[in-house]
Amino acid sequence: MSSRTLPVLLGSGVAAGVLVPALLWADGATRPGYSLWHHGASQLGTGERAWLQTINFVLGGLLLAAFAAGVRRALRSGRGATWGPILLAATAAGLVVAGLVPTDPALGYPPGQPHVVTTAGVVHQVAGFLLFAGLSGAAYVLAGRLGQTSRRWVVYSRLSGTIIIVFAFAAGIAYRLDTLDVWRPAPAGLLEHLSLLAGFCWAAALAVHLLRRHAGGPHTSTPSPAARDTDAHR
């Protein structure tokens, strides 16, 4: 892979990190009958303007897949160089499947459609789990590698990984409380949107960080011999 290709692959992470949450929030804030507080992000893939989020998820997933390849190339070897890209690729796969297989109607959206559970809806849920787990896992796995250059990256990556998975689970709990009429309207949508926002902001920040390292010279793309020795003993 040429050195000219790497910035394009890493830049795909910036594009995905901006595109996916921006379109989710903009569409959710302006779509009739949809509530950013109440309804899940996946429900934007149904109802009016469903095509917009189908494109958003699929394109975002393809961009993340390219970014995963870029991260693998940028890190080359050592701590996180294998599993970090693999988890990012899993996130990409989950996002693409979530775009191609829409979720079921729920919580009154799309308006007028009953709450049902279908095979497609189950597939979408599995894809969603892959997305959130992959993104959170990538943040944790890469925290140690990024910490070789800055302690702040350890803190930021682990905090992001925690927010992603905790808010995703909290969204699921809020959704269940809502369907059981315990808490209505519960903030399932807001929690899910915040989880995605934290994850994609982290991905975009990682992409910018690796782009700067690449621009600084080939020697910055790999850990020093001392760092490699340290990793070997961990």
Buried (B, 14 or more C-beta within 10 A) or exposed (E): EEEEEBBEBBBBBBBBBBBBBEBBBEBBEEBEEBBBEBBBBBBBBBBBBBEBBBEBBBBBBBBBBBBBBBBBBBBEEBBBBEBBBBBBBBBBBBBBBBBBBBBBBBBBBBEEEEEEEEEEBEBBBEBBEBBBBBBBBBBBBBBBBBBBBEEEBBEBBBBBBBBBBBBBEBBBEBBEBBBEEEEEBBBBBBBBBBBBBBBBBBBBBBBBBBBEBBEEEEEBBBBEEEBBEBBEEE
